Amino acid sequence: MGTARYLEIAHALRTAIVSGEHAVGSELPSESDLATRWSASRGTVRQAVAVLAAEGLIGSRQGARSIVLRQERRQSFAELNSFAQWAQGMGHEVTSRFLRRVRQPARDAEAGRLGLRPGTEVLYVLRLRLLDGEPVMVERTFYADWVAPVVEALPVDCRSVMDSMASQAGIVAHHGEHLIDAVAAGSEDARLLDIRRGSPLLRQRHLTSTRAGRPIEWTEDRYRAGSVTFSVSNSVVTTPLARQAGEDL
């Protein structure tokens, strides 16, 4: 599956901004200039610029060129990217390990999120995620019954389940709902993340579904304190929620 053209353009523009080619406070070239440079339609360029605006790298107003606001990159939740895609884009080495993959009956909570009847068999997955060799997140996911065989067949060190489902089975996540709060580390969290029991963890729960709205997974991610930061960039146009690396990584 090839990368969409607008994402290729967004990547090139992002690289130019982060490298300092476009200084903070400077204007980006006009849509028509970018379209000519990339041999693309203005609509495609507009999509690329919208990605950078969602990340908070640039700002724009009607009828004016986009202005570079900052040069550090954050991963916007306006793009439904996996943890691995985000981490790799930030320049980190990301590794993962499946610790548990077990079929079990869905309880009311999981069944409700996944649109299944209680008792329907789902796949429970426990995964440890590492950045640059350090454990930073424990992932607990319930996969819908129709997705389970694909996830069971993945290698134990699969870097990105989302990428693998898309490339191997054509299962693509188009929609996401995110809930964010804080919890205390339990015994299993503490052991896997090498922290004390009761330490604060940033919890993100999210439901992903297909373009047609069919639920794929209900996931709970627990991040070690300081490993990531969720940020909100406000404007009159959009309020994107973004995730960025913590200062200790």
N, C-alpha and C positions, 0 to 999 in steps of 0.2 A: 504494500500500500504506500503510494507516494505521498510526500508532504504537500499539503495544499499550498498553492502559489502565494497566497497572502501571508502564510506563516513563514515562508522563505524570505519574503521581503521584510516582515517584521523582525526576523532574526538578524538580518543584515543591518537594519536600522538600529536595532538594540545594541549590536556589537559596536557600531560607529559611535553611539552615544556613550556607552560604558567606557570605551577606549579614550574618550575625550575629543574625538573628531568633531562632535557637535557639543560645544560648551554649554553649561547651564546658563539659561537666559537667552540663548541664541534661538533663531527660528530654523525650523526644518525647511527644506525645499518645498515648493508648492506641490499640490497633488499632480498637476499636469507635468511638472518637471520630473517628479518621481515616476510617473507613469511612462514617460519617455525613456528615462534611464533604465527601467526594468522591463520595457516592452510589455506593459500590462495595462489593463483598463483602469480608469480612475476609480471604478467601484472596487476593484481588487486592492488598489493602494489605500482606499478609504478603510477597508477592512483591516489592513496591516496597521494603519495609524491608530485605529480603534483599539487594537490589542495593546499597543504601547500606552495609550491613554488609560486603559483599564489597569495596567501595571503601575500607573502613577509616574511614569518616566516623562511624559509630556502632558501639556494642557492645551486646550484649544477653545476658541469661541467662534460663533457663526461668522463666516466671512473673513476670518483672519487665519494666518499660518499658525501651525502648532509651535509651542514654545517648549524647550527642554527644561524640565523642572528639577531633575536630579539625575545622577549617573549610576547609582547602585540599583541593582535589579531585585525586584520582589516578584514572587509568583502570584498572580492574581487568580482568585477563584472564579473570575469571569471566564477563565479557560479551565475546562474540566480535565486537568492533568493529574496523573498519578504522582505519588510520593517520589518514585524513581525518576520520572520525567522532570519534576521540580528540582530535585537534588542534583541531577546531572546538569541541568541548565544553570545551576548556581556554581558549578565547578567542583562539586564534591564527588568522591568515589562512594557509590551506594552499593551495599550488599544486603541480601536478605536470606533468611532461613525459615523454611516451614518447620515448625516444631510439633504441630499436631494437625491432622486432617481426619475428622471423624464425622460419619453420618449419624444424625440423631433427629428425633421428632422435634418439630418447631413448637416452641412455647407460644403463648398468646402474643407476647411482645414481638417476637421475630415474625410470626405469621402475619400479624397486622401490618408490619412494615413491608413485608414482601408480597402482600396480597394473596396469601395462602391460607388454607384451612389449618387451624391448630392440629398438630399431630402429623402434618405433612413432613416427609423426610427432607431435611436440608443438610448442607455440608458446613460444619463448624471448622474454622481454620484459626490456628494460633501461629503468629509469625513474629519474628524479631527483625527489626530494621536497623541497619548500622550506617553511619556516615563516617567516612575516613577511618573505618575500623572500630569506631566507638558505638556502643549500643545507645540509641536515642529514642526508639519508639517500639512499643508493643502493640501489635495489631490483632484484633479479634474480629473475625468476619463470619457472617452467616450468608452463604450463597444459596440462591433459589435452586430448587430441585433440577430445573432444566439446564442450569449452568454447572452444577456439581461435577459431572464427568470430565469436563474440560479442565477444571481446576485440579482434580485428582490426578490427572495425567501429567501435570507440569513437574519439572525437576525440583528437587528440594531447595536448590539455590536460585530459583527463578527470580530475576531482578524485578520484573513488572508483570503482575497478573493481568492488568488492564491491557497492556501492549500485546501480551500473549493471546488473550481471548480475542482481540481484534484481528490479529494476523492469522491465527490458527483456526478460529471458528466463526469469524465475522460478527462477533458479539461486541458492539460498540456502545459505550456509555455516552449518552447525549445530555442527560439531565442530572443535576446533583442538588441535594438539600443538606445543609451543614448546620449542626448544633454544636456550640462550643461552651465548655465550662471547665471547672477545676475539680479534681478529686485527689484523695490521698492514696498513695501507693499501697497495694495489698502485698501479701507475702510473695506471690508469683511475680508481680511487677518489680518488687525490690530485688529479687534474685536475678531476674533477666537484665535489668538495667543497672545492676551493681550500685544500688542506692539503699538508704535506710527505709524500713517499713514506715509508712506514714508520711513520707516525703511528698511534697506537692507535685502533681502531674497536671499538664494541660491536656484536657480530653477533647477530642473532636469526634463526633458521631456523624456519619453521613450515609445517605441512601442514594444509590445511583440507579438509573433506569435507562432503557433504550429510547430511541426517538419516538416510538409508539407509546412510551410510558410504562413499559413492562419492567418491574423491579428486577434488578440483577443481584445486588448485594446490600446488606445492612452491616456497616462496619463501625467499630469503636477503636480509635487510635489514641494511645496514651503516650504523650511525649515527656521525656525527662526535662525538668525545669532548666531553662537556659538554652535548650537545643534549637528551638524555633520561636519565632514571634509572629503573631497574627496582627496585621495592621490594617487600618481603614484610612483610605485617602478620600477626603470629601471634596465635592465640587457641586455646582448647580446642575451639572449634566449627569453625573454618575457617582455612586458611592461604592467603589469596588473593595472587597475584602481581600487582603493579600497575606501571604505567608512568607517570612524571610528567615534567614539563618540567624541563630543566636550568636552573641558575641564570643561565646567560649568555643566555637567550632572554627 
